[in-house]
Amino acid sequence: MSCPNRQQTDDILSAKVLRLLIVADVTLITPPSALARIKSALQQDPYLNSLPVPKVVAPQDLQATMATAQLLRLPEVQSCIESDFFILPCDLVCGIEGTYLLKMWMASQGQAMMTEESRHRRGGLCMYYHTEDAVKKDGLNLIAVEPARSSQRLSKLLMSIGMDTVKRNLERDNGFLLRHSFTKRQATQAKMLTGYRDSHLYIFPYWVKDFSRRQERLVSISEDLIGLWAKSAWQRGLHEKLGMDTCLSQQKEGQENDYRGLSTVTHQPPRNDVPEVPTLLAYLHTGLTPLVRRVDNPALLLSTSLRLAKLGSIEDVGHTAPFAHDRKIVSPDCVASNCFISKDDCLLGSNVIVERCSVIKESCIGPNSKICSGARITRCVILDGVVIGERCVLTGCIVGSLSHIGNDSVLKDCEVQEGNVVPEQTEAKNEKFMPLFEDLEDDTDIFANSC
């Protein structure tokens, strides 16, 4: 029997470690107010109930506006972390396979992946994507990286700052201040990059759990945890101020005592007694494929949805593709014969009724919606259970679930929030329609307390 070569040996070891690090536990963290709806969606949505059933945790102290690092410190979240872990945002659309990123991270850790004792010394990995076709309000980052020799996309992260913070500092300091220690050590290798955005996808070693719990001053993962970790690799003394030494120098139980301090013979402690900061790597994604984008505002929801609508369906292409739907028009029997739908760039969900003489171009229509006769819809995203009245003209709009647009309305670049009713013959441009009595319950409580 022939012996495997080095490449085959590496593949075998990688496969063994991958099986050990398989993502077996998926936990969704949600505010208590959304718990019932998420559980219902996991049971009923065909795109969700085909996945392994995740555990849903709803910490009592979790608020919708809570920062990410604060969320990581919640006791319920801390109890879920038992090993190295992924963090994924709920608004990320990502066409990159998780095993691809996991293998790159494993390879970067070398022999540290082969022993469980070394989990307190492992580094991390975060992903940034280039936003060449970014829309307005797409928050960007200023990052500094040191390109790795093995991969053009995998780099050592040296700095990560939100562009909003950079602009505020520029106004305050009349310039961009940079520490001398950074320019001295990294001047020949570091690259300052703009146009990238933090995807909020992270692979963290186990010790980050303890680090986030101890450091109550950390607010966000992106700016504080990631930013300070990156700086600690070159800013002298920062890792000590952050308490990283405590998290990285976990002692084994039952370790023999060191009696050298009792000796009269002086000795110099080895240099490796001072722990080095584990490397934080950045995966820089460029190009349009595979698609990587966060969808955390209406403009991004519109642009991303319209882009996905242009993908060929499995019915047309004949094979499965990322983000591809089974059919472009799920319920063709509900569509009138004398209407026009540009199938190449449209998506219509189940039970969408389209009446006669309607025109739909480059749009996404959610399930159980109704497009009445004579309506014209162009570059719109319409969610589930919406009624678009007769002879309405909508261009570049986002219409929330269970909303109703009155007959003969003309809306351009508008946002209609969930459950709203737009009166008939409304003409509007760049407006946001909100429910009239959205805060009535809170106002009632205020009046009651004042009596």
For each residue, the residues with C-beta under 8 A, 3 or more apart:
1:
2:
3:
4: 8 9 12
5: 8 9
6: 9 10
7: 10 11
8: 4 5 11 12
9: 4 5 6 12 13
10: 6 7 13 14
11: 7 8 14 15
12: 4 8 9 15 16
13: 9 10 16 17 114
14: 10 11 17 18 103 106 107
15: 11 12 18 19
16: 12 13 19 20
17: 13 14 20 21 106 113 114
18: 14 15 21 22 99 102 103 106
19: 15 16 22
20: 16 17
21: 17 18 84 102 106 113
22: 18 19
23: 26 86 98
24:
25: 55 80 82
26: 23 52 54 55
27: 54 55 56 57 80
28: 38 54 55 56 57
29: 57 58 59 62 71 77
30: 34 35 38 56 57 58 62
31: 34 35 58 62 63 64
32: 35 58 59 60 62
33: 64
34: 30 31 37 38 58
35: 30 31 32 38 39 56 58
36: 39 40
37: 34 40 41
38: 28 30 34 35 41 42 56
39: 35 36 42 43 56
40: 36 37 43 44
41: 37 38 44 45 48
42: 38 39 45 48 49 53 54 56
43: 39 40 49
44: 40 41 49
45: 41 42 48 49
46: 49 50
47: 50
48: 41 42 45 51
49: 42 43 44 45 46
50: 46 47
51: 48 54
52: 26
53: 42
54: 26 27 28 42 51
55: 25 26 27 28 80
56: 27 28 30 35 38 39 42
57: 27 28 29 30 76 77 80
58: 29 30 31 32 34 35 62
59: 29 32 62 71 74 75 76 77
60: 32
61: 74
62: 29 30 31 32 58 59 66 71 74
63: 31 66
64: 31 33
65:
66: 62 63 70 71
67: 70 71 219 220
68: 71 72 200 220 221 222
69: 72 73 212 218 219 220 221 224 225
70: 66 67 73 74 218 219
71: 29 59 62 66 67 68 74 77
72: 68 69 77 78 87 209 212 213 221 225
73: 69 70 77 78 212 213 216
74: 59 61 62 70 71 77 78
75: 59 78 79
76: 57 59 79 80
77: 29 57 59 71 72 73 74 80 81
78: 72 73 74 75 81 209 213
79: 75 76
80: 25 27 55 57 76 77
81: 77 78 85 206 209
82: 25
83: 119 206
84: 21 119 122 203 204 205 206
85: 81 203 204 206 209
86: 23 98 201 202 203 204
87: 72 200 201 202 204 221
88: 92 200 201
89: 92 199 200 201 294 296
90:
91: 294 295 296
92: 88 89 199 200 201 292 293 294 295
93: 291 292 293 294 295 304 308 323
94: 199 201 290 291 292 293
95: 289 290 291 292 322 323
96: 100 101 127 285 290 292
97: 100 101
98: 23 86 101 102
99: 18 102 103
100: 96 97 103 104
101: 96 97 98 104 105 125 127 201 203 283
102: 18 21 98 99 105 106 203
103: 14 18 99 100 106 107
104: 100 101 107 108 125 151 154 283
105: 101 102 108 109 124 125 203 281
106: 14 17 18 21 102 103 109 113
107: 14 103 104 110
108: 104 105 123 125 154 279 281
109: 105 106 112 113 122 123
110: 107 113
111: 114 115 118
112: 109 115 118 119 121 122
113: 17 21 106 109 110 118 122
114: 13 17 111 118
115: 111 112 118
116: 119
117: 120 252
118: 111 112 113 114 115 121 122
119: 83 84 112 116 122 205 206 207
120: 117 205 206 207 247 248 249 250
121: 112 118 205 248 275 278
122: 84 109 112 113 118 119 205 206 207 278
123: 108 109 205 278 279 280 281
124: 105 202 203 204 205 208 229 278 280 281
125: 101 104 105 108 202 203 280 281 282 283
126: 157 160 198 199 201 202 203 226 280 281 282 283
127: 96 101 198 199 201 202 282 283 285 292
128: 141 143 196 197 198 199 282 283 284 285
129: 196 197 199 284 285 286 292 293
130: 195 196 284 285 286 287
131: 134 138 140 195 196 197 293
132: 195 288
133: 288 303
134: 131 138 140 195 197
135: 138 299 300 303
136: 299
137: 297 299 300
138: 131 134 135 197 297 299 300
139: 162 163 164 197
140: 131 134 162 163 194 195 196 197
141: 128 160 161 162 163 196 197 198 222
142: 159 160 161 162 163 166 192 193 194
143: 128 157 159 160 161 192 193 196 282
144: 157 158 159 160 182 186 190 191 192 193 230
145: 155 156 157 158 190 191 193 282 284
146: 155 156 158 186 189 190 191
147: 152 155 156 189 191
148: 151 154 155 156 281
149:
150: 154
151: 104 148 154
152: 147
153: 283 284 285 286
154: 104 108 148 150 151 281 282 283 284
155: 145 146 147 148 281 282 284
156: 145 146 147 148 233 279 280 281 282
157: 126 143 144 145 160 226 230 280 281 282
158: 144 145 146 182 186 190 230 231 233 234
159: 142 143 144 182 192 227 230 231
160: 126 141 142 143 144 157 198 222 223 226 227 230 282
161: 141 142 143 165 166 223 227
162: 139 140 141 142 165 166 222 223
163: 139 140 141 142 166 167 194
164: 139 167 168
165: 161 162 168 169 223
166: 142 161 162 163 169 170 176
167: 163 164 170 171
168: 164 165 171 172
169: 165 166 172 173 176 177
170: 166 167 173 174 175 176
171: 167 168 174
172: 168 169
173: 169 170 176 177
174: 170 171
175: 170
176: 166 169 170 173
177: 169 173
178: 182 183
179: 182 183 235
180: 183 184
181: 184 185 234 235 236
182: 144 158 159 178 179 185 186 190 234 235
183: 178 179 180 186 187
184: 180 181 187
185: 181 182 234
186: 144 146 158 182 183 189 190 234
187: 183 184 190
188:
189: 146 147 186
190: 144 145 146 158 182 186 187
191: 144 145 146 147
192: 142 143 144 159
193: 142 143 144 145 196 284
194: 140 142 163
195: 130 131 132 134 140
196: 128 129 130 131 140 141 143 193 284
197: 128 129 131 134 138 139 140 141 294
198: 126 127 128 141 160 222 226
199: 89 92 94 126 127 128 129 285 292 294
200: 68 87 88 89 92 221 222 294
201: 86 87 88 89 92 94 101 126 127
202: 86 87 124 125 126 127 221 226
203: 84 85 86 101 102 105 124 125 126
204: 84 85 86 87 124 208 209
205: 84 119 120 121 122 123 124 208 278
206: 81 83 84 85 119 120 122 209 210
207: 119 120 122 210 211 247 248 250
208: 124 204 205 211 212 225 247
209: 72 78 81 85 204 206 212 213
210: 206 207 213 214 247
211: 207 208 214 215 225 242 243 244 247
212: 69 72 73 208 209 215 218 225
213: 72 73 78 209 210
214: 210 211 243 246 247
215: 211 212 218 225 242 243
216: 73
217: 224
218: 69 70 212 215 221 224 225 228
219: 67 69 70 223 224
220: 67 68 69 223 224 225
221: 68 69 72 87 200 202 218 224 225 226
222: 68 141 160 162 198 200 225 226 227
223: 160 161 162 165 219 220 226 227
224: 69 217 218 219 220 221 227 228
225: 69 72 208 211 212 215 218 220 221 222 228 229
226: 126 157 160 198 202 221 222 223 229 230 280
227: 159 160 161 222 223 224 230 231
228: 218 224 225 231 232 238 242
229: 124 225 226 232 233 277 280
230: 144 157 158 159 160 226 227 233 280
231: 158 159 227 228 234 235 238
232: 228 229 235 238 239 242 244 277
233: 156 158 229 230 277 279 280
234: 158 181 182 185 186 231
235: 179 181 182 231 232 238
236: 181
237: 240 241
238: 228 231 232 235 241 242
239: 232 242 244 245 277
240: 237 243 244 245
241: 237 238
242: 211 215 228 232 238 239
243: 211 214 215 240 246 247
244: 211 232 239 240 247 248 275 277
245: 239 240 248 249 275
246: 214 243 249
247: 120 207 208 210 211 214 243 244 250
248: 120 121 207 244 245 275 277 278
249: 120 245 246 275
250: 120 207 247
251: 255
252: 117 255
253:
254:
255: 251 252
256:
257:
258: 261
259: 262 263
260: 263 267
261: 258
262: 259
263: 259 260 267
264:
265:
266:
267: 260 263
268:
269: 273
270: 273
271: 274
272:
273: 269 270
274: 271
275: 121 244 245 248 249
276:
277: 229 232 233 239 244 248
278: 121 122 123 124 205 248
279: 108 123 156 233
280: 123 124 125 126 156 157 226 229 230 233
281: 105 108 123 124 125 126 148 154 155 156 157
282: 125 126 127 128 143 145 154 155 156 157 160
283: 101 104 125 126 127 128 153 154
284: 128 129 130 145 153 154 155 193 196
285: 96 127 128 129 130 153 199 292
286: 129 130 153
287: 130
288: 132 133 291
289: 95
290: 94 95 96 322
291: 93 94 95 288 307 308 322 323
292: 92 93 94 95 96 127 129 199 285
293: 92 93 94 129 131 300 304
294: 89 91 92 93 197 199 200 300
295: 91 92 93 300 301 304
296: 89 91 300
297: 137 138 300 301
298: 301 302 398 415
299: 135 136 137 138 302 303
300: 135 137 138 293 294 295 296 297 303 304
301: 295 297 298 304 305 381 398
302: 298 299 305 306 379 380 381 396 398
303: 133 135 299 300 306 307
304: 93 293 295 300 301 307 308
305: 301 302 308 309 364 381
306: 302 303 309 310 345 362 363 364 379 381
307: 291 303 304 310
308: 93 291 304 305 311 323 347 364
309: 305 306 345 346 347 362 363 364
310: 306 307 344 345 362
311: 308 321 323 324 325
312: 316 317 321 324
313: 316 317 324 325 326 327 328
314: 317 318 319 320 321 324 325 326 327
315: 326 327 328
316: 312 313 328
317: 312 313 314 321 324
318: 314
319: 314
320: 314 324
321: 311 312 314 317 324
322: 95 290 291
323: 93 95 291 308 311
324: 311 312 313 314 317 320 321
325: 311 313 314 328 330 347
326: 313 314 315 330
327: 313 314 315 330
328: 313 315 316 325 343 346 347 348
329: 332 335 341 343 346 348 352
330: 325 326 327 348 349 350 351 352 367
331: 334 335 348 349 350 351 352
332: 329 335
333:
334: 331 351 352 353 354
335: 329 331 332 339 341 348 352 353 354
336: 339 354 355 356 357 358 373
337: 356
338: 356 357
339: 335 336 354 355 356 357 358 359 360
340: 358 359 360 361
341: 329 335 346 348 354 359 360 361
342: 345 346 360 361 362
343: 328 329 346
344: 310
345: 306 309 310 342 361 362 363
346: 309 328 329 341 342 343 360 361 362 363 364 365
347: 308 309 325 328 363 364 365
348: 328 329 330 331 335 341 352 354 360 365
349: 330 331 352 365 366 367 368 369 384
350: 330 331 367 368
351: 330 331 334 367 368
352: 329 330 331 334 335 348 349 365 366 367 368 369 370 371
353: 334 335 369 370 371
354: 334 335 336 339 341 348 358 360 371
355: 336 339 358 370 371 372 373 374 375
356: 336 337 338 339 373 374
357: 336 338 339 373 374
358: 336 339 340 354 355 371 372 373 374 375 376 377
359: 339 340 341 375 376 377 378
360: 339 340 341 342 346 348 354 363 365 371 377 378
361: 340 341 342 345 346 377 378 379
362: 306 309 310 342 345 346 378 379
363: 306 309 345 346 347 360 377 378 379 380 381 382
364: 305 306 308 309 346 347 380 381 382
365: 346 347 348 349 352 360 369 371 377 382 386
366: 349 352 369 382 383 384 385 386 401
367: 330 349 350 351 352 384 385
368: 349 350 351 352 384 385
369: 349 352 353 365 366 382 383 384 385 386 387 388
370: 352 353 355 386 387 388
371: 352 353 354 355 358 360 365 375 377 388
372: 355 358 375 387 388 389 390 392 407
373: 336 355 356 357 358 390 391
374: 355 356 357 358 390 391
375: 355 358 359 371 372 388 389 390 391 392 393 394
376: 358 359 392 393 394
377: 358 359 360 361 363 365 371 380 382 388 392 394
378: 359 360 361 362 363 394 395 396
379: 302 306 361 362 363 395 396
380: 302 363 364 377 394 395 396 397 398 399
381: 301 302 305 306 363 364 397 398 399
382: 363 364 365 366 369 377 386 388 397 398 399
383: 366 369 386 399 400 401 403 418
384: 349 366 367 368 369 401 402
385: 366 367 368 369 401 402
386: 365 366 369 370 382 383 399 400 401 402 403 404 405
387: 369 370 372 403 404 405
388: 369 370 371 372 375 377 382 392 394 399 405
389: 372 375 392 404 405 406 407 408 409 424
390: 372 373 374 375 407 408
391: 373 374 375 407 408
392: 372 375 376 377 388 389 405 406 407 408 409 410 411
393: 375 376 409 410 411
394: 375 376 377 378 380 388 397 399 405 409 411 412 414
395: 378 379 380 411 412 413
396: 302 378 379 380 412 413 414
397: 380 381 382 394 411 412 413 414 415 416
398: 298 301 302 380 381 382 414 415 416
399: 380 381 382 383 386 388 394 403 405 416
400: 383 386 403 415 416 417 418 419 420
401: 366 383 384 385 386 418 419
402: 384 385 386 418 419
403: 383 386 387 399 400 416 417 418 419 420 421 422
404: 386 387 389 420 421 422
405: 386 387 388 389 392 394 399 409 411 416 422 426
406: 389 392 409 421 422 423 424 425 426
407: 372 389 390 391 392 424 425
408: 389 390 391 392 424 425
409: 389 392 393 394 405 406 422 423 424 425 426 427
410: 392 393 426 427 428
411: 392 393 394 395 397 405 414 416 422 426 427 428 429 431
412: 394 395 396 397 428 429 430
413: 395 396 397 429 430
414: 394 396 397 398 411 428 429 430 431 432 433
415: 298 397 398 400 431 432 433
416: 397 398 399 400 403 405 411 420 422 433
417: 400 403 420 432 433 434 435
418: 383 400 401 402 403 435
419: 400 401 402 403 435
420: 400 403 404 416 417 433 434 435
421: 403 404 406
422: 403 404 405 406 409 411 416 426 433
423: 406 409 426
424: 389 406 407 408 409
425: 406 407 408 409
426: 405 406 409 410 411 422 423
427: 409 410 411
428: 410 411 412 414 431 433
429: 411 412 413 414
430: 412 413 414
431: 411 414 415 428
432: 414 415 417
433: 414 415 416 417 420 422 428
434: 417 420 438
435: 417 418 419 420 438
436:
437: 440
438: 434 435
439: 442 443
440: 437 443 444
441: 444 445
442: 439 445 446
443: 439 440 446 447
444: 440 441 447 448
445: 441 442 448 449
446: 442 443 449 450
447: 443 444 450 451
448: 444 445 451
449: 445 446
450: 446 447
451: 447 448
